Amino acid sequence: MLRALTFWLIPGFIMLPYNAFAGDAGCKGNPALTGPCYVVWGEVGLSADVGLVLGLDPGSHPPGRQLRPGQSLIIRSAPNSEKDIPRNVGDLIDPLTTWVHGRYEVCPIPAAPTQFVPGELIFVCIESGSHLKKTSDN
């Protein structure tokens, strides 16, 4: 009995350091992405009902998918990552009043459970943001 117990404990012990020191998977290089990354223009800000969102400019939309007017991309961390937006974007956002308009490279991630109709929301992580400009009261 002791020999069998030792056999099962050792593999778990060997795997523990690998999991404990695994690095952040990030956004663009994340193996859990559900499609290719793409570039859009729009405003990132804090929504009262779903958190961080990316409201797209007219004519800017995910490849192969047309959004309804006013529909936004939901920003979340990719699986096994802690970063949902780049630092240069986050430094500009004031949660109460400021949105940040710019060019964003976003990557589709698996949908998270929500109270909204399944398939209505598009979840992304933001790899990078450029041409950033603060706006107010979106």
C-alpha positions as a printed Julia matrix, in Angstrom:
138×3 Matrix{Float64}:
   0.0    0.0     0.0
   2.78   2.43    0.84
   4.53   1.72   -2.47
   1.35   2.53   -4.47
   0.85   5.75   -2.5
   4.42   6.83   -3.19
   3.96   6.16   -6.92
   0.98   8.55   -7.1
   2.51  11.27   -4.93
   5.75  11.58   -6.88
   4.17  12.48  -10.26
   2.06  15.14   -8.54
   5.14  16.52   -6.84
   7.05  16.63  -10.1
   4.22  18.53  -11.84
   3.76  21.07   -9.05
   6.86  23.18   -9.77
   6.02  23.33  -13.5
   2.51  24.66  -12.8
   3.68  26.92   -9.99
   6.24  28.67  -12.19
   4.37  28.68  -15.52
   4.47  32.16  -17.06
   1.6   34.41  -18.05
   0.22  33.2   -21.39
  -0.48  36.78  -22.51
  -2.89  37.74  -25.26
  -1.61  37.31  -28.84
   0.47  34.2   -28.17
  -2.19  32.52  -26.05
  -2.99  28.95  -27.19
  -6.66  29.39  -26.14
  -7.46  32.04  -28.78
 -10.54  31.19  -30.83
  -9.3   32.84  -34.05
  -6.71  35.19  -35.53
  -6.0   38.6   -34.03
  -7.16  41.67  -35.96
  -6.99  45.48  -35.82
  -9.97  47.75  -35.1
 -10.54  51.42  -34.28
 -12.72  52.41  -31.35
 -13.01  53.52  -27.73
 -12.12  51.52  -24.62
 -13.93  52.37  -21.42
 -15.78  51.01  -18.42
 -19.39  49.9   -18.93
 -21.72  49.76  -15.94
 -23.08  46.32  -16.83
 -20.17  44.28  -18.25
 -16.92  46.02  -17.27
 -14.3   47.0   -19.86
 -15.63  47.26  -23.4
 -14.36  48.35  -26.79
 -16.95  50.35  -28.7
 -16.06  50.16  -32.39
 -15.99  53.05  -34.84
 -18.43  52.82  -37.78
 -16.98  50.52  -40.43
 -14.61  48.84  -37.98
 -15.66  45.27  -37.14
 -14.29  41.77  -36.52
 -13.41  39.87  -39.71
 -16.41  38.04  -41.13
 -18.82  39.47  -38.59
 -20.99  42.56  -38.79
 -21.99  44.08  -35.46
 -25.27  45.77  -34.59
 -25.07  49.54  -34.07
 -23.89  50.15  -30.53
 -22.63  46.59  -30.02
 -19.23  46.43  -28.31
 -16.46  43.92  -27.83
 -16.11  42.7   -24.23
 -12.55  42.94  -22.93
 -11.26  40.18  -20.66
  -7.96  38.51  -19.85
  -7.15  35.57  -22.08
  -7.08  32.19  -20.32
  -4.0   31.78  -18.1
  -3.23  35.49  -18.33
  -3.69  38.31  -15.88
  -3.46  41.21  -18.33
  -6.67  42.37  -20.04
  -5.4   45.64  -21.53
  -1.93  47.04  -22.22
  -0.47  49.42  -19.65
  -0.45  52.41  -22.04
  -4.25  52.07  -22.43
  -4.97  51.41  -18.75
  -2.94  54.42  -17.64
  -5.28  56.71  -19.6
  -8.62  55.34  -18.38
 -10.46  57.06  -15.54
 -13.18  54.58  -14.54
 -15.82  57.26  -14.05
 -15.43  59.58  -17.03
 -12.7   58.72  -19.5
 -12.69  56.52  -22.57
  -9.62  56.01  -24.76
 -10.01  56.18  -28.53
  -7.39  54.54  -30.7
  -6.23  51.7   -32.89
  -6.33  48.33  -31.11
  -5.02  44.91  -31.97
  -7.49  42.49  -30.39
  -7.6   38.7   -30.2
 -10.77  36.6   -29.79
 -10.95  34.53  -26.62
 -13.45  31.9   -25.39
 -16.76  33.34  -24.2
 -17.24  33.68  -20.47
 -20.53  32.85  -18.73
 -22.75  35.96  -18.52
 -26.36  36.92  -17.91
 -26.68  37.91  -21.58
 -27.92  35.8   -24.51
 -25.21  33.3   -25.56
 -23.5   34.32  -28.79
 -24.46  37.99  -28.47
 -21.19  39.06  -26.89
 -17.76  38.92  -28.48
 -14.93  38.47  -25.99
 -11.43  39.74  -26.78
  -8.15  40.55  -25.12
  -6.22  43.61  -26.29
  -2.67  42.93  -27.44
  -1.75  46.54  -28.2
  -3.12  50.05  -28.51
  -1.75  53.0   -30.49
  -2.84  56.45  -31.64
  -4.48  56.83  -28.22
  -6.52  59.87  -27.26
  -8.61  60.45  -24.13
 -12.29  61.2   -24.66
 -14.99  61.81  -22.05
 -18.5   60.61  -21.26
 -19.0   58.08  -24.03
